[in-house]
């Protein structure tokens, strides 16, 4: 497995990175902001996950970095999202 620096600039990998970057904003607006902004962030995170898989297959941009980054981004988003929602339930 070889991760090349240019793999960071592939669209599917940028979409995976965007999911990770959007999570702190989701947390902030979940606790402080209006619900609409939080909802928009959730929709953006979900859409970036869908587009990530679609573009990697359609553009034939499957990379070793993407094979690692996509599942990590999924776990971060799901884990942090569920943790934050459960904390708010108290």
C-alpha positions as CSV (number, residue, x, y, z in Angstrom):
1,X,0.0,0.0,0.0
2,X,1.5,3.3,-1.1
3,X,0.0,6.6,-0.4
4,X,1.1,9.3,-2.8
5,X,0.9,13.1,-1.9
6,X,-1.1,13.7,-5.1
7,X,-3.9,11.3,-3.8
8,X,-4.9,14.1,-1.4
9,X,-6.1,16.2,-4.4
10,X,-8.3,13.5,-5.8
11,X,-12.0,14.6,-5.6
12,X,-13.2,11.5,-3.7
13,X,-10.4,12.1,-1.1
14,X,-11.2,15.8,-0.8
15,X,-14.9,14.8,-0.2
16,X,-13.8,12.4,2.6
17,X,-11.6,15.1,4.1
18,X,-14.5,17.6,3.9
19,X,-16.6,15.2,6.1
20,X,-14.0,15.2,8.8
21,X,-13.6,19.0,8.6
22,X,-17.4,19.6,8.8
23,X,-17.7,17.6,12.1
24,X,-16.5,20.4,14.5
25,X,-18.9,22.8,12.8
26,X,-21.7,20.2,13.3
27,X,-20.8,19.9,17.0
28,X,-20.7,23.7,17.5
29,X,-24.0,24.4,15.7
30,X,-25.7,21.4,17.3
31,X,-25.2,23.0,20.7
32,X,-25.4,26.7,19.9
33,X,-26.8,27.4,16.5
34,X,-30.2,27.2,14.9
35,X,-31.5,23.8,13.9
36,X,-31.5,24.7,10.2
37,X,-27.8,25.2,10.1
38,X,-27.2,21.9,11.9
39,X,-29.6,20.2,9.5
40,X,-27.8,21.7,6.5
41,X,-24.5,20.4,7.9
42,X,-25.9,16.9,8.3
43,X,-27.2,16.9,4.8
44,X,-23.8,18.1,3.5
45,X,-22.0,15.4,5.4
46,X,-24.3,12.7,4.0
47,X,-24.1,14.1,0.5
48,X,-20.3,14.2,0.6
49,X,-20.3,10.5,1.6
50,X,-22.6,9.6,-1.3
51,X,-20.6,11.7,-3.8
52,X,-17.3,10.3,-2.5
53,X,-18.2,6.7,-3.4
54,X,-19.9,7.7,-6.7
55,X,-17.0,9.9,-7.9
56,X,-14.3,7.4,-7.0
57,X,-16.0,4.7,-9.1
58,X,-17.1,6.9,-12.0
59,X,-13.8,8.8,-12.3
60,X,-11.8,5.7,-11.6
61,X,-10.0,7.5,-8.8
62,X,-9.8,4.6,-6.3
63,X,-6.6,5.2,-4.3
64,X,-4.9,3.6,-1.3
65,X,-5.5,6.8,0.6
66,X,-9.2,6.7,-0.2
67,X,-9.4,3.1,1.0
68,X,-8.2,4.3,4.4
69,X,-9.7,7.8,4.5
70,X,-13.3,7.0,3.6
71,X,-13.9,4.4,6.3
72,X,-12.1,6.6,8.9
73,X,-14.3,9.6,7.9
74,X,-17.4,7.4,8.2
75,X,-16.4,6.2,11.6
76,X,-15.6,9.7,12.8
77,X,-18.9,11.1,11.5
78,X,-21.0,8.3,12.8
79,X,-19.2,7.9,16.2
80,X,-18.9,11.6,17.0
81,X,-22.4,12.3,15.7
82,X,-24.0,9.6,17.8
83,X,-21.9,10.6,20.9
84,X,-23.0,14.2,20.6
85,X,-26.6,13.4,20.1
86,X,-26.6,11.0,23.1
87,X,-24.9,13.6,25.3
88,X,-27.6,16.1,24.3
89,X,-30.3,13.6,25.3
90,X,-29.4,13.9,29.0
